[in-house]
């Protein structure tokens, strides 16, 4: 399912127009992005939790050349599935 299909589904389930559903989805994704950028968590009880995690710098190998490379430390987004979502996709 892509973004336009999600917008269509949200509009039909909520009674919103497609434009309003798109605005709602954009607001949600922007809010989650801004919150994670501040290193805070977003918890939707039963659905899941968006969070960030720090990855340490490490050594790696370029698979095409076999050359050793340094991989810089970074912060990555994570999603942990909530109980209701986990049960629904069983």
C-alpha positions in Angstrom: 0.0 0.0 0.0 1.5 3.4 -1.0 0.7 6.9 0.3 -2.1 7.6 -2.1 -3.8 4.3 -1.2 -3.5 5.1 2.5 -5.1 8.5 1.9 -8.0 6.8 -0.1 -8.5 4.3 2.7 -8.4 7.0 5.4 -10.9 9.1 3.5 -13.4 6.2 3.0 -13.1 5.0 6.6 -13.3 8.4 8.3 -15.7 10.2 6.0 -13.1 12.9 5.4 -12.4 14.2 1.9 -9.2 13.0 0.3 -7.7 16.5 0.7 -8.5 16.4 4.5 -7.2 12.8 4.8 -4.0 13.9 3.0 -3.6 16.8 5.4 -4.1 14.6 8.4 -1.6 12.0 7.2 1.0 14.7 6.4 0.5 16.3 9.8 1.0 12.9 11.5 4.2 12.1 9.6 5.6 15.6 10.2 4.8 15.4 13.9 6.4 11.9 14.2 9.5 13.2 12.3 9.8 16.3 14.4 9.4 14.3 17.7 12.0 11.7 16.7 14.4 14.5 15.6 14.2 15.7 19.3 15.1 12.2 20.4 11.6 11.7 22.0 9.3 8.7 21.5 5.9 8.5 20.0 3.7 5.8 21.6 0.4 4.7 20.2 -1.0 2.2 22.7 -1.8 -1.0 21.0 -0.3 0.0 17.7 3.4 0.6 18.5 6.1 2.9 19.5 8.4 5.0 17.3 11.8 5.7 18.9 15.4 6.5 18.1 18.5 4.5 18.7 22.2 5.4 18.6 24.4 3.3 16.5 28.1 3.3 17.3 30.8 3.8 14.7 32.1 0.5 13.3 34.3 -1.1 10.7 32.7 -2.6 7.6 33.6 -4.2 4.3 32.7 -2.9 0.9 31.0 -6.0 -0.6 32.0 -5.3 -4.2 35.7 -4.5 -3.6 36.4 -6.2 -0.2 38.0 -3.0 1.0 37.6 -2.1 4.7 35.6 1.0 5.4 34.7 3.1 8.5 31.0 3.4 9.1 30.2 6.6 11.1 28.1 6.7 14.2 24.4 7.5 13.5 21.0 7.8 15.0 18.3 5.6 13.4 14.5 5.5 13.8 12.9 2.3 15.2 9.4 1.0 15.4 8.3 -1.5 18.0 5.0 -3.3 17.3 2.2 -2.9 19.9 0.2 -5.8 21.2 -3.0 -5.2 19.2 -1.1 -4.8 15.9 1.0 -7.9 16.7 -2.2 -9.9 17.3 -3.9 -8.6 14.2 -1.1 -9.7 11.8 -0.5 -13.1 13.4 
